[in-house]
Amino acid sequence: MYTGAALLLCYSCLLILRRLLPHSRLGVMAEDLIYWLFAGCFLSVRLYDKNQGILRLFLAAGLLLGAFAAKKLIEPVFISLTVKILEYPLKIVKILIKRLLFWAERCKISVCEFASRWGKCPFRKGFHTHAKKNAKRSWQFGRVRQKETKKENRI
C-alpha cells in the first residue's frame, strides 16, 4: 500500500521541481519518461520481492488505494510546504547568480576597455559592427513595410 504512496510522492517532487524551475515541453516529457521508467523498474522489483513475480489483484488494489490516499491526504500539504520552504533559498541562489554574472560581464567590459588601448578586444570580435548593421537593416525593413501598407490602404 505504501508503494503507491511512495510513487505518488516521487511524482509530486517532479511537480515541485516544475513549479520552482519552469521547464520546456521537451524537458517535461524527458522527466516524465525517466519517472515512468523508474516507476516500472521499482514496481517490478517490489512485485518480485513480495509476490515471487506473480501478479495478484490485491497488489493493484493496494497500489491504487495507497496512491489515492496519498493524493487526498498528503500531497497538497507536501507540495505547498515544500514549495514554500524551497522558494526562499532558490531566490537567494538566483540573486547570487545574477550578481556573479554582472561582475563577470563587468570584468569583461573592463578587460575590453583595457585591451582597446593597444588593439582589439578579444571578447567583442566584430560585435558592434554586426549589431549596427542589423539595426540599420531592421529599420530599413520597417520603412519598406510601412510604404507597402500605405499603398495597400490607398487601394
C-alpha positions as CSV (number, residue, x, y, z in Angstrom):
1,M,0.0,0.0,0.0
2,Y,2.8,2.4,0.7
3,T,4.4,1.7,-2.6
4,G,1.7,3.6,-4.4
5,A,2.1,6.5,-2.0
6,A,5.8,6.5,-2.5
7,L,5.5,6.6,-6.2
8,L,3.0,9.4,-6.0
9,L,5.2,11.5,-3.7
10,C,8.1,11.0,-6.1
11,Y,5.9,12.4,-8.9
12,S,5.0,15.2,-6.5
13,C,8.7,16.0,-6.3
14,L,8.8,16.4,-10.0
15,L,5.8,18.7,-9.9
16,I,7.5,20.8,-7.2
17,L,10.6,21.0,-9.4
18,R,8.5,22.1,-12.3
19,R,6.8,24.8,-10.2
20,L,10.1,26.2,-8.9
21,L,12.1,25.9,-12.2
22,P,9.9,26.2,-15.3
23,H,10.8,23.7,-18.0
24,S,10.3,23.5,-21.7
25,R,7.9,21.0,-23.1
26,L,10.7,18.7,-24.1
27,G,12.2,18.8,-20.6
28,V,8.8,17.9,-19.1
29,M,8.5,14.9,-21.4
30,A,12.0,13.7,-20.6
31,E,11.3,14.0,-16.9
32,D,8.1,12.0,-17.3
33,L,9.8,9.3,-19.3
34,I,12.6,8.9,-16.7
35,Y,10.0,8.8,-13.9
36,W,7.9,6.1,-15.6
37,L,11.0,4.0,-16.4
38,F,11.9,4.3,-12.7
39,A,8.4,3.5,-11.6
40,G,8.2,0.5,-13.8
41,C,11.5,-0.9,-12.5
42,F,10.6,-0.1,-8.9
43,L,7.2,-1.9,-9.3
44,S,8.9,-4.9,-10.9
45,V,11.4,-5.2,-8.1
46,R,8.6,-4.9,-5.5
47,L,6.4,-7.4,-7.3
48,Y,9.3,-9.9,-7.5
49,D,10.3,-9.3,-3.8
50,K,6.8,-9.6,-2.2
51,N,4.9,-12.0,-4.5
52,Q,7.6,-14.0,-6.2
53,G,6.7,-12.3,-9.5
54,I,3.1,-13.4,-9.5
55,L,0.5,-10.7,-10.4
56,R,-2.3,-10.6,-7.9
57,L,-5.3,-8.4,-7.7
58,F,-4.7,-7.2,-4.2
59,L,-1.3,-5.8,-5.4
60,A,-3.1,-3.5,-7.9
61,A,-5.7,-2.6,-5.3
62,G,-3.1,-1.7,-2.7
63,L,-1.2,0.5,-5.2
64,L,-4.3,2.4,-6.2
65,L,-5.5,2.7,-2.6
66,G,-2.1,4.0,-1.4
67,A,-1.9,6.5,-4.3
68,F,-5.4,7.7,-3.8
69,A,-4.9,8.1,0.0
70,A,-1.6,10.0,-0.6
71,K,-3.2,12.2,-3.3
72,K,-6.0,13.3,-1.0
73,L,-4.2,13.5,2.4
74,I,-0.5,14.0,1.9
75,E,0.2,15.6,-1.5
76,P,-1.5,19.0,-1.1
77,V,0.3,19.7,2.2
78,F,3.6,18.2,0.9
79,I,3.7,20.3,-2.3
80,S,2.7,23.6,-0.6
81,L,5.1,23.2,2.3
82,T,8.0,22.1,0.1
83,V,7.5,24.9,-2.4
84,K,7.3,27.5,0.4
85,I,10.5,26.1,2.1
86,L,12.5,25.9,-1.2
87,E,11.3,29.1,-2.6
88,Y,13.5,31.4,-0.5
89,P,16.8,29.6,-0.9
90,L,16.1,29.4,-4.7
91,K,15.5,33.2,-4.8
92,I,18.8,33.7,-2.9
93,V,20.6,31.5,-5.4
94,K,19.1,33.3,-8.4
95,I,20.2,36.7,-6.9
96,L,23.7,35.4,-6.3
97,I,23.9,34.1,-9.9
98,K,22.7,37.4,-11.3
99,R,25.3,39.3,-9.2
100,L,28.1,36.9,-10.3
101,L,27.1,37.3,-13.9
102,F,27.0,41.0,-13.5
103,W,30.6,41.0,-12.1
104,A,31.7,38.7,-14.9
105,E,30.2,40.9,-17.5
106,R,31.7,44.0,-15.8
107,C,35.1,42.3,-15.8
108,K,34.8,41.5,-19.5
109,I,34.0,45.2,-20.2
110,S,37.0,46.3,-18.1
111,V,39.3,43.9,-20.0
112,C,37.9,45.2,-23.3
113,E,38.4,48.8,-22.3
114,F,42.0,48.0,-21.2
115,A,42.7,46.0,-24.3
116,S,41.2,48.6,-26.6
117,R,44.1,50.9,-25.8
118,W,46.6,48.5,-27.6
119,G,44.3,46.8,-30.1
120,K,41.1,44.9,-30.5
121,C,39.2,43.4,-27.6
122,P,39.2,39.6,-27.7
123,F,35.6,39.3,-26.4
124,R,33.9,41.7,-28.8
125,K,35.2,40.5,-32.1
126,G,33.1,42.4,-34.6
127,F,30.2,42.6,-32.2
128,H,29.4,46.3,-32.6
129,T,29.6,46.4,-36.4
130,H,27.2,43.5,-36.8
131,A,24.8,45.0,-34.3
132,K,24.8,48.3,-36.1
133,K,24.3,46.7,-39.5
134,N,21.4,44.6,-38.2
135,A,19.8,47.6,-36.5
136,K,20.1,49.5,-39.8
137,R,18.6,46.6,-41.8
138,S,15.7,46.2,-39.5
139,W,15.0,50.0,-39.6
140,Q,15.1,49.9,-43.4
141,F,12.8,46.8,-43.5
142,G,10.4,48.6,-41.2
143,R,10.3,51.6,-43.6
144,V,9.6,49.3,-46.6
145,R,6.8,47.6,-44.7
146,Q,5.3,51.0,-43.8
147,K,5.4,52.0,-47.5
148,E,3.7,48.8,-48.5
149,T,0.9,49.2,-46.0
150,K,0.3,52.8,-47.2
151,K,0.0,51.5,-50.8
152,E,-2.4,48.8,-49.7
153,N,-4.5,51.3,-47.8
154,R,-4.8,53.6,-50.8
155,I,-6.3,50.8,-53.0
